[in-house]
């Protein structure tokens, strides 16, 4: 997802069953019974929402390509136009890729075949109860489809800048829809939904307070909602598993808050952010890491809700979100600087200046970081204690969206197209 503020701060599926738990690189979680559940494994093998499984932007056991060229078509398995514009990112379940697009007058949800790129179906989101007659004003960089959809094995849910929320089954039949307004949100609504265990979680922070809500995804019924005395925010929620229990973690201005996703009960809150908060949290080894321009990078102990460390002496993200794995935290920006910190201490390990900034959030796949810059060039480098570049393949078109990694493929949205990149299988008898 590309989120909005003054600028936008914004063949077949290979299912790998032995996956490292997102956010932890020390092996499987202590509650091995949970990690063995088929539902969890299915989530880990797909890309069900913004920044992938649980919103953590960390995955393993996949074999994404390291070389492609969008202009020549090298290792581009398919490329298709997207009917309407948007800065939302692709999400993937099994053999389907979902995407949203919108203009001031139209809002649409798309389902593409993951193997061929064929548009299986497209549905307009219209006649939504409570929808405003006129769409809100948005910045050109944000557009009317800034929020990434969420999906599971039965549903796909889309949210638009005008606060229209709609749920479809995987065949395109609309199950329910509602409008969440009227809202008082600068730059329009941009937070992406998160879908987990039959519940849909949404963060809606307005100029004078906000809400975090949990819906029954089958019916659209609100299970719980919690009012927030915070300011406008465009961040998206994250799920973290701490001591065997899930926490729904949401950024805000000025506080980061964790809720029990089952009941909405507040678990802890830390006042540590400021400004136009857009970046989403990161999680690794029990630590929640948040970072925002004009504020700080802060690590919070998910067990106690206590601040572990605070780092201000570096460039901080105004659009993309941090990511954490392998004992390190990676801090991107939309204007070029990039930093690696020690997870335990917040100490700066290295910094690097890219020629181009990024609105897309970085993703860690095994031991590599993938960062898509604004020009459409993917910077691939090792998640190591020094900046060690691996490759810089180019899409050939600008991109604002966070890629989806599934099996041995990467699904990337540019301003006009949806790409699937992957290594083509060699024909029998073919040699290099």
C-alpha positions in Angstrom: 0.0 0.0 0.0 1.0 3.6 -0.6 -0.4 5.7 2.1 -1.4 9.3 1.8 -0.3 12.4 3.6 1.1 15.6 2.3 2.7 13.5 -0.3 1.9 9.8 -0.5 3.6 8.5 2.5 3.0 6.5 1.4 2.9 -20.6 -12.9 1.4 -21.9 -10.2 1.7 -21.1 -6.5 4.6 -22.8 -4.9 3.5 -23.5 -1.3 6.5 -23.9 1.0 5.4 -25.4 4.3 8.6 -25.1 6.3 8.6 -21.3 6.8 10.3 -19.3 9.4 7.8 -17.4 11.6 7.6 -13.8 10.4 9.4 -11.4 12.7 11.5 -14.1 14.3 14.6 -15.7 12.8 15.6 -18.0 15.6 13.5 -20.9 14.3 9.8 -21.6 14.9 7.9 -19.9 17.7 7.8 -21.5 21.1 4.1 -22.4 20.6 4.9 -25.0 17.9 1.4 -26.3 17.9 0.2 -22.9 16.6 2.7 -22.7 13.9 1.6 -26.2 12.7 -2.0 -25.2 12.2 -2.9 -25.4 8.5 -4.6 -22.0 8.6 -1.3 -20.4 9.7 0.7 -22.2 7.1 -1.7 -21.0 4.4 -1.3 -17.4 5.5 2.5 -17.8 5.5 2.4 -19.3 2.0 0.3 -16.5 0.5 0.4 -12.7 0.6 -2.9 -11.8 2.2 -2.5 -8.1 2.8 -0.4 -5.0 2.9 3.2 -6.1 3.6 2.3 -9.8 3.5 1.5 -12.2 6.3 0.4 -10.4 9.5 1.6 -7.1 8.0 5.2 -7.8 9.0 6.9 -7.6 5.5 9.0 -10.7 6.4 8.9 -14.1 4.7 11.1 -17.1 4.1 11.3 -20.3 2.1 10.6 -18.4 -1.2 12.8 -18.2 -4.2 12.1 -14.8 -5.8 14.1 -13.9 -9.0 17.0 -11.6 -8.6 17.2 -10.5 -12.3 14.6 -9.1 -14.6 14.0 -6.3 -17.0 10.6 -4.8 -17.6 11.5 -3.0 -20.8 12.9 -6.1 -22.6 10.6 -8.6 -20.9 13.4 -10.6 -19.4 12.0 -12.8 -16.7 8.6 -11.0 -16.9 6.2 -13.9 -17.0 3.3 -11.5 -17.8 2.4 -7.9 -17.7 -1.2 -6.6 -17.9 -2.8 -3.1 -17.7 -4.8 -2.2 -14.7 -8.1 -0.6 -15.7 -8.2 2.2 -13.1 -5.3 3.9 -11.3 -4.3 3.3 -7.7 -1.5 3.2 -5.3 -2.7 0.0 -3.5 -0.5 -3.0 -3.6 -1.2 -6.5 -5.0 -2.3 -9.3 -2.6 -2.3 -13.0 -3.5 -4.2 -16.1 -2.4 -3.5 -19.3 -4.2 -3.9 -18.7 -8.0 -5.6 -15.3 -7.6 -4.1 -11.8 -7.5 -6.3 -9.0 -6.2 -5.9 -5.3 -6.7 -8.0 -2.1 -6.5 -8.3 1.0 -8.6 -10.4 4.1 -8.4 -11.1 7.6 -9.8 -13.3 10.3 -8.3 -16.4 8.6 -9.9 -15.5 4.9 -9.9 -14.2 2.3 -7.5 -13.3 -1.2 -8.6 -11.8 -4.5 -7.4 -9.9 -6.8 -9.8 -9.1 -10.5 -9.7 -6.2 -11.6 -12.0 -5.1 -15.1 -12.7 -1.7 -15.5 -11.0 -0.5 -17.9 -13.7 -1.5 -16.0 -16.8 -2.4 -12.4 -15.8 -5.8 -12.9 -17.3 -8.5 -10.6 -15.7 -10.8 -13.2 -14.1 -13.3 -10.6 -12.9 -13.7 -7.0 -12.0 -16.4 -5.5 -9.8 -17.5 -2.0 -9.3 -18.1 -0.9 -5.7 -21.3 1.1 -6.0 -24.6 1.6 -4.3 -22.9 1.3 -0.9 -25.1 2.2 2.0 -24.1 5.5 3.5 -21.6 6.5 0.8 -21.2 10.2 0.2 -22.6 11.8 -2.9 -19.2 13.4 -3.6 -15.8 11.8 -3.1 -13.3 13.6 -0.8 -10.5 15.7 -2.2 -7.3 13.7 -2.4 -3.7 14.5 -3.4 -2.7 13.4 -6.9 0.1 11.3 -5.4 -2.4 9.5 -3.2 -5.4 9.0 -5.5 -8.6 7.3 -4.7 -7.3 3.8 -4.1 -4.4 4.1 -1.7 -5.4 1.3 0.7 -4.3 -2.3 -0.1 -7.0 -5.0 -0.1 -7.0 -8.0 2.3 -7.8 -11.6 1.4 -8.1 -15.1 2.8 -9.3 -18.4 1.4 -12.8 -17.2 1.0 -12.9 -13.4 1.0 -11.3 -10.3 -0.5 -12.0 -6.9 1.2 -11.4 -3.5 -0.3 -11.3 -0.1 1.2 -11.3 3.2 -0.7 -10.5 6.9 0.0 -14.2 7.8 0.3 -14.5 5.2 3.1 -16.4 2.6 1.0 -15.7 -0.8 2.4 -16.7 -3.9 0.4 -16.3 -7.6 0.8 -16.5 -10.2 -2.1 -16.0 -13.9 -2.3 -13.2 -15.1 -4.5 -15.5 -15.6 -7.4 -16.5 -11.9 -7.4 -19.9 -12.1 -5.7 -20.4 -9.2 -3.3 -21.2 -10.3 0.2 -21.6 -7.0 2.0 -20.6 -3.4 1.8 -20.8 -0.3 4.0 -19.5 3.2 4.2 -17.4 4.1 7.3 -18.0 7.9 7.1 -18.6 10.6 7.4 -15.0 11.1 8.2 -12.8 14.1 9.1 -9.5 12.9 7.6 -7.0 15.1 5.9 -5.8 13.7 2.5 -8.6 11.0 2.7 -8.6 7.5 4.2 -5.5 5.4 3.4 -5.0 2.8 6.2 -5.1 -0.8 4.8 -7.4 -3.5 6.3 -5.9 -6.6 8.0 -7.7 -9.9 7.8 -7.0 -12.7 10.3 -9.0 -15.8 11.5 -12.3 -14.5 10.1 -11.9 -11.0 11.6 -11.3 -7.9 9.6 -9.3 -5.2 11.5 -9.4 -1.5 10.5 -7.7 1.6 11.9 -9.5 4.9 11.3 -7.8 7.9 12.9 -9.4 11.3 12.2 -8.5 14.9 13.1 -10.3 14.7 16.4 -10.0 11.1 17.5 -10.5 7.8 15.8 -11.5 4.1 16.0 -10.0 0.7 15.8 -12.6 -1.8 14.7 -13.0 -5.6 14.3 -15.6 -6.9 11.8 -16.9 -10.4 11.2 -15.7 -10.8 7.6 -18.6 -13.1 6.7 -21.3 -10.6 7.5 -19.7 -7.2 8.0 -21.0 -7.0 11.6 -18.9 -5.0 14.0 -17.6 -7.3 16.7 -15.9 -4.6 18.7 -14.6 -1.0 18.3 -12.4 1.2 20.4 -12.4 4.9 20.4 -9.1 6.7 20.3 -8.2 10.1 21.5 -5.5 10.6 18.9 -4.9 12.8 15.8 -5.0 11.9 12.1 -2.9 8.9 11.1 -2.5 6.9 7.9 -0.7 3.9 9.3 -1.9 0.3 8.9 -2.2 -2.3 11.7 0.2 -5.2 12.3 -0.3 -8.5 14.1 2.5 -9.6 16.5 2.6 -12.9 18.4 4.1 -12.2 21.9 4.4 -15.0 24.4 1.9 -17.1 22.5 -0.7 -14.4 22.3 -1.7 -12.2 19.4 -1.4 -8.4 19.6 -3.0 -6.0 17.2 -0.5 -3.1 17.1 -1.3 0.3 15.6 0.7 3.5 15.3 -0.9 6.8 16.0 -0.2 10.4 16.8 1.1 10.6 19.4 0.9 7.0 20.7 1.5 3.4 19.7 -1.1 1.0 21.0 -1.6 -2.7 21.3 -5.0 -4.3 21.5 -6.2 -7.8 22.2 -7.6 -8.8 18.7 -10.3 -11.0 20.3 -11.8 -8.4 22.6 -10.4 -5.0 21.7 -9.0 -4.7 25.2 -6.0 -2.3 25.3 -2.8 -4.1 26.3 -0.4 -1.2 26.4 0.2 2.3 25.0 3.4 4.2 24.5 3.5 7.9 23.6 6.4 8.3 21.2 5.3 9.6 17.8 4.4 12.9 16.3 3.6 14.6 13.0 1.8 13.1 10.1 2.2 9.4 11.1 2.0 7.2 8.1 4.6 4.4 8.5 3.4 1.2 10.0 5.0 -0.8 12.8 7.6 -3.6 12.5 8.0 -6.6 14.7 10.8 -9.0 15.5 11.7 -11.2 18.5 9.1 -9.6 20.9 10.0 -6.0 20.0 7.7 -3.6 18.2 9.7 -1.0 16.2 8.1 2.3 15.0 9.7 5.1 13.1 8.4 8.4 11.7 9.9 11.5 10.3 10.0 14.5 12.8 9.7 12.0 15.6 12.0 9.1 16.3 12.7 5.4 15.8 11.5 3.6 19.0 11.6 0.0 20.1 8.9 -1.2 22.5 8.9 -4.5 24.5 5.7 -6.2 23.4 5.6 -8.1 26.7 5.6 -5.1 29.0 4.8 -2.2 26.8 7.9 -0.4 28.0 10.2 1.6 25.7 13.4 -0.3 25.1 15.3 2.3 23.2 14.9 5.5 21.2 17.0 6.6 18.2 16.7 10.1 16.7 20.1 10.5 15.1 19.2 9.4 11.5 16.9 10.1 8.6 13.5 8.6 9.4 10.6 7.5 7.1 7.9 9.8 6.0 6.2 7.3 3.6 7.6 3.7 3.7 7.6 1.5 6.8 10.5 0.0 8.7 11.1 -3.8 8.7 12.9 -6.0 11.2 14.5 -9.4 11.1 17.7 -11.2 11.9 18.5 -8.9 14.8 18.4 -5.8 12.6 16.0 -3.0 11.8 15.9 -1.4 8.4 14.8 2.2 8.0 13.8 3.5 4.5 12.8 7.0 3.4 11.1 8.5 0.4 14.1 10.7 -0.3 17.0 8.3 -0.5 18.7 7.7 2.9 18.5 4.2 4.3 19.7 2.8 7.6 20.3 -0.5 9.4 20.1 -0.5 13.2 20.8 -3.2 15.8 17.4 -4.5 17.0 18.5 -4.9 20.6 20.1 -1.5 21.1 19.0 0.8 18.3 22.7 1.5 17.4 23.3 2.5 13.8 25.1 -0.3 12.0 25.3 1.3 8.6 23.7 3.9 6.4 23.4 4.1 2.6 22.2 6.9 0.2 20.1 5.7 -2.7 19.8 7.9 -5.8 16.0 7.5 -5.6 13.7 7.3 -2.6 10.8 4.9 -2.1 7.2 5.0 -1.3 7.0 1.2 -1.2 8.0 -0.5 2.0 11.0 -2.8 2.0 10.4 -6.6 2.3 12.8 -9.1 3.8 12.9 -12.5 2.1 15.2 -14.9 3.9 18.6 -13.1 4.0 17.8 -10.4 1.5 16.1 -7.0 1.6 14.0 -6.0 -1.5 13.3 -2.2 -1.8 11.4 -0.9 -4.8 12.2 2.7 -5.5 10.1 5.4 -7.1 11.6 4.8 -10.5 10.7 1.2 -10.5 14.2 -0.2 -9.8 14.4 -2.9 -7.2 17.3 -2.6 -4.8 18.2 -6.1 -3.5 20.9 -6.3 -0.8 21.8 -8.6 2.0 20.3 -8.2 5.5 23.8 -8.0 6.9 26.0 -5.9 9.1 27.3 -3.9 6.1 25.6 -2.7 2.9 26.2 -5.5 0.4 24.2 -5.1 -2.8 23.1 -8.1 -4.7 21.2 -6.8 -7.8 19.2 -3.8 -9.1 16.7 -5.1 -11.7 14.5 -2.5 -13.3 10.8 -2.6 -14.0 11.0 0.2 -16.6 8.0 2.0 -15.1 7.6 4.1 -11.9 6.1 2.2 -9.0 4.7 3.4 -5.6 3.4 0.1 -4.4 4.9 -2.6 -2.1 5.5 -5.9 -4.1 3.9 -9.3 -3.2 6.2 -12.3 -2.8 4.7 -15.8 -3.4 6.7 -18.9 -4.2 9.2 -18.1 -6.9 7.4 -15.0 -8.2 7.1 -11.3 -7.4 3.9 -9.4 -8.2 4.5 -5.7 -8.7 2.2 -2.8 -9.5 3.5 0.1 -11.5 1.5 3.2 -12.3 -0.2 1.5 -15.3 0.4 -2.2 -15.1 0.6 -5.3 -12.9 3.7 -7.4 -13.5 4.6 -10.9 -12.6 8.3 -11.5 -12.6 9.9 -14.9 -12.2 12.5 -17.2 -13.7 11.2 -19.0 -16.7 11.6 -22.8 -16.6 14.1 -24.1 -19.1 12.9 -26.3 -21.9 14.1 -29.9 -21.9 17.6 -30.2 -23.1 18.2 -26.4 -23.0 21.5 -25.2 -21.6 22.7 -21.8 -20.4 
